[in-house]
Amino acid sequence: MTEAPLATSRQRLLIVDDQPANVRVMAEALRDRYELFFATSGTRALEIAAGGGIELVLLDVVMPDLDGFEVCRRLKSDERTSRIPVIFVTALEEVDDEARGFDVGGVDYIAKPIRPPVVRARVQTHLELKSARDLLESLASVDPLTAIANRRRFDFTLDAEWRRCARSAAPFSLVIVDVDHFKNFNDTYGHARGDECLRMVAQTLRSVARRPGDIAARAVLRHLLDGIRALAVPHGASSCAEVVTISAGAVTLIPSESTQPATALESADRLLYESKENGRNHARHLDVIHDVRERITAT
């Protein structure tokens, strides 16, 4: 029996058991509702889960390489897989084993021999709970006015991306943007128009800052400047243009394990201040990797 997906639709579940016969029983109970993946070892299970897309794991406890408790512990310690609910499937009935499973992060136990209605009910319950939790986390990380990531989400993403780039010695770019003379805009046109302006700016930022093209900081900066000007939002109270514009500070560097993202934030903030002190409506970019410092303007 090869390790492969058993179906091609719906929510993705990972079944982990070193006995192929047990996998088949679980698959029969679930294949009509979910897209199923399976692994016959703990090591392979971790690889599949880390690949992304898995929404729940059904995990045997007794396996030859890594037991289910260790697999669950590693899943919960990896930021890529820590939010995946794990249901233990085992013939073990001792209270200590159940307690240990919950201690390492499991959400439920299903006892062997498998009863398909019980399996389907438990899986559905925990997928619904996960969906509700994901929705709450999403709402907690989105700014209600602009519908883009809020500061909480920014801090989390900044830290994660910094560490990712440090591990792979990859370039890291950070941009801080300020709407030019925005207080004057609010004073002149009112806060309702100000809110609408911020929503338009936010959506333009979202449309420009996309992967993988966001690696080229210089191009992104120019697209940002051009995109905001192209909105053509009148701004009669601005001293640098007749429409809404932005100023930006950006830094590109390769993070190291011994440094913190606060260093990049401080550099980008200083560059933004320089942009505002020198006429606004442009970006200052420091490329530490190539020792390039430049002023970027809209085309």
Secondary structure as UniProt FT lines:
FT   STRAND          12..16
FT   HELIX           20..30
FT   TURN            31..33
FT   STRAND          35..39
FT   HELIX           42..50
FT   STRAND          56..60
FT   HELIX           68..77
FT   TURN            79..83
FT   STRAND          86..90
FT   HELIX           95..103
FT   TURN            104..105
FT   STRAND          108..111
FT   HELIX           116..140
FT   TURN            144..146
FT   HELIX           151..168
FT   STRAND          172..179
FT   TURN            180..181
FT   HELIX           182..189
FT   HELIX           191..208
FT   TURN            211..212
FT   HELIX           213..215
FT   HELIX           217..230
FT   TURN            236..237
FT   STRAND          246..253
FT   TURN            257..258
FT   HELIX           261..277
FT   TURN            278..279
FT   STRAND          282..287
FT   TURN            288..291
FT   STRAND          292..297
//
